[in-house]
Amino acid sequence: MKTYYARSNGKLERFHRYLKKTFRVASADDESWQKELPKILMLYRASPHRVSGKLPTMLLFNRELRMKLPHIESHVNTSLNPEHHEKCDLYQTRLNLYIKMLWRLKIALLIQATEA
């Protein structure tokens, strides 16, 4: 069995490129990469895949990533009317999109700062 497989090597190289960029950001902020590694990996695992649109944790473990961010359980109380459920779902979707946008913006700004 060969250890080199071209298609999987490309995926690994892209992941290493991501790690190197985030390590540069951490070192620019005078943080050690060892201390920042859990945060970097959590951010990577919480980012949806470009093609599938799903989180890596969902694809690998078939469950959502547990995070300390606020989360609204949809349809917890079935006695509420459907209009209220729709509003809760919409709020949760908008909140998740906003948080993802903030994370991407922060990473983009940190990467630009290290490249400058």
C-alpha positions, 0 to 999 in steps of 0.5 A: 500500500502506498502512503502517497495518494494525490487526491488526499494529499491536496486536502491535507496541504490545504489544511496545512495552509490554513494552519500556517495562516492561523499560526502566523496570526497567533504569533502576530498577536504575541500568542503561542501557537500551542496555546491557540491551537484548540481555538484554531481547531474549533474554528476550523471544525465549526466552519461549514464545508464549501461543497457540502455546506455541512460542518466537519463534525456533522460529517464525521460524528453525525452530530453538531459541535457543542459551542458556548455560543447562545443557542435556541432550541427550536420546537421545545415547547409544542404548545406554542403556535406555529407562527412563534416557531417560525420566528424562533427558527428565523432568529436562530438562522440569522444569529448563526449567520451573523456569528459565522460572518463575524468569525470569517471577518475576524480571520480575514482581518487577521490574515490581512494583518499578517500579510501586510 
